[in-house]
Amino acid sequence: MALAAAVHAFGPLAAAVLAIVLAAITGFDQNAALPPMVEARFYGFFLDRYPLFCAALVYGLAAILFAMLGSGPTRAIRRLIGGLVGLGLILGLGLYPTFGGLVLRSAFATGGITFLGHQTMAVAYAAGAAAAAVTFGAALGVGRLLAHRRIAGPGPWRRRLARGAACLFVRYLALWFALAILGLARAVGFGSWPQRPLDGSDALLAVGLTCAAFLPHASLVWRGLRPRLRADAA
């Protein structure tokens, strides 16, 4: 059960790191041949400004997939339908109408309005990351709930509600931290990908930032999964 919880929790982070490694190995950049419709929606301002949001998308999609495939009492039909809904939410909110979707657009708008309200750039950036975490976290949380999580739990409903609210808030803070870290990629020296392929130093920096960003969230998922898997096995 401990291994299953670790795979379920840290598998999405491993998938995000693997995606970066594959991009570096294959030399993928914006010169890669893509269908015209995909190219027009993928390349652009938000990918240039926040390139490591790609890692967040992979993390979110992988988290839904691991929830669909994980062990537990949830029926297969619920896993399938709930997982497809979750994947659609991640893709829709992260890529429509173009790369970044509502996630990065809400961050950009919130941060801009905060800065125009005579706040410092640091406060504006934090506000933007908080807005992005709300949108991204909602898609991720609803997807995992539909695909795998049990809505009910042991104990009185007030205790369950308080425990659920506390868990939701802490995981939201972890996602806020994650998206804030990923958004600093350019500021800390990440290169010009996707204009040119990832080189070794950029790939290492991207892997390091991705691990630093999502390790707290993955650890929280792992900590929450262990007692539930033990209860399912009992």
N, C-alpha and C positions, 0 to 999 in steps of 0.2 A: 504493500500500500504506500509506503514511503517513496518508492521508486515511481509509482504511478502519479503521485502528487507532484513530484519533482518534474517529471516529463510534462505533465499538464501545465504547470506553472511557468517553467523556464523554456519549454519548447518554442513558444512564440518569439522569445528573445533570440534563441538560436536560429530561428528562421529569418529574422531580420538581419542578423549578422551574416548568415549564409547568402542572403540576397546581395549584400554589399560586396562580399567576396566574389560572387559570380559576376557582378557588374564590372569589377576590376579585372577579373581573369578574361572575360569576353571582350573587354574594351568598349562596352556599351556607352554611347553618348548620343547627342541629338542628331548626329549624322547617320545613326542607324536607320535602316529602312523600316518604316512603320506605315500602316494604312493611313491615307491622307486624313481621314476623319479623326483617327486616334492621335496622329501627330499634331493636328490643329488644337486638340483639347489638352494634350499632355504638356507640350513645351510652352513656355511663356514666363510671365513675370514671377508667379509664385514658385515655380520650380527653380528659377534662377535665384530667387531671394531666399527660399527655404528648402534647399535640396534634400535635406535629411528627413523631411516629412514623408518621403518615400519609405523610410525605415518604419515610421509610425504606421503607415498603411499596411505594410507587411505584418507588423506586430499585431495589429487589430484583426486582420483577416486570419492569420494563423491562430489567434486566440479563439476565434469562433470555430475554426475547424477542429482544434483540439477539444473544445467543448462538445462538438458533435460526436467525436470519436472516442471520448473518454468513457470510463466505466461508471456505472451508476444505475439506479432504478428507472430512469427516464425512458419512456417508450421510444422505439426507433423512429416512428412517424413524427413524433414531436421533435426529436433531434434533427430530422431532415428538414421539416418545414421551418422550425425555429431557426436552425442554422442558416438556411437560405435567406430568411428575412434579415438575420443579423449581417450576413455578407452583403446583402443589398444595401443595408443602412450604411455600412462602412464605405462601400464603393460610392454610393450616392452622395453622402455628406462629405466625402473626401475628394471626389473627382468631378462632381457636377456643379456648374456647367463646364468648367475646365479644372485642371489640376489645382488642388487645394480646397475646392468646393466651399461649402458653407463653413467648414472648420477654419481654414486660414482667412477667409473673408471676414468672418466674425471677429477673429483676432485682429486683423488689420484695421477694421472699422472701430473696434473698441479702443485699441491702442491709440489710433489717430485722434479720436474724440477726446480721450483722456489727456493727450498731449496738448491739444488745442484748448483744453480747459486749464492751462497754465500749470500742469503737473510736470514733474521731471521725466526725462526719457526712461529712467529705470522704472518709475511707477507706471508709466504708459505701457512699457514692455510687459510688466507683470500683469497688468489688467488684460492686455491682449492674450497672453498665455492662459490666463484664467478663463477667458471666453472660449478659446479654442478647446480647453480641457472639458468645458461643459458639453460642447457639441460632440467631440470625439468620445468622451466618456459615456454620454448617453447612448450613442450607437453601440459601443462596445458592451456596456452593461446590459442593455435590452437584448442584444444578440446572445450573450452568454446566458442570460436568464431564460430566454425562450428555448435555447438549445439544450441546456443542461441543468441549470440550478433549480432546486426545489423552492417553491414560493413559501411553503409552510415549514415549520421547524419545531423543535421541542420547546416546552415551556409556555407560560402565559403570553397572550398576544402582545401585551405592553412591553414585556421583556424582549420578545422577538422583534418588535418594531424598533425599540431603542438600539438593540444590537445591530439590526440591519442598517439603521441610519448612521450609526457610528462607523460601521464598516464601509458604507458608501462614501462617507465624508473623507475618511483616511485614504481610500483608494483614489478619490478625486484629487486630493492633494498630491498623491504620487504621480498622477497623470499630468497635473499642472507642472510639477517639477520636470517631468519627462519632456513635455513639449517646449518648456522654456529652455532646457538644455539643448535640444535639437535645433531650436531657432537661433542659437548663438554660433552655429557652425561657421558662417562667414567671418564673424567677429574674431574667432580664435584661430583663423588661418586656413580654413578649408578652401581648397582651390576652386577652379572655375568649372567643375563638372556641373551641368552636362555639356558645356561648350566643347570640352575635350574629355578623353577617357580619364578614368581615375588612375592616378599613379600610386605607387606603394605608400608614400607618406600620407596622401589624402585618404586612402583606404584604411590605413591604421587609425587615423584620426576619426574617421567616420565610425569605425568599429568601437573605438574607445568611447566616443560620445553616446553611441547607441546603448552600449552596456551601462554606462553611468546613468543614462536617462531612464531606462526601463528596469534596471535591477531592483529598485525599491518597489515598484508595482508588482513585478513578478514574485518578489519575496512575500509580499502581502497575500497574493493569490495562493502561494504555496502554504503559508501559515494557515489560511482559512480552509484549505482543502483537506489537510491531514485529519482533523476530527470528523469531517463529513464522510470521508472515505472509510474511516474506521466504523462509523455508524452504519453505512451502507453494507459493509461486509458482515456486520454482527447479525 
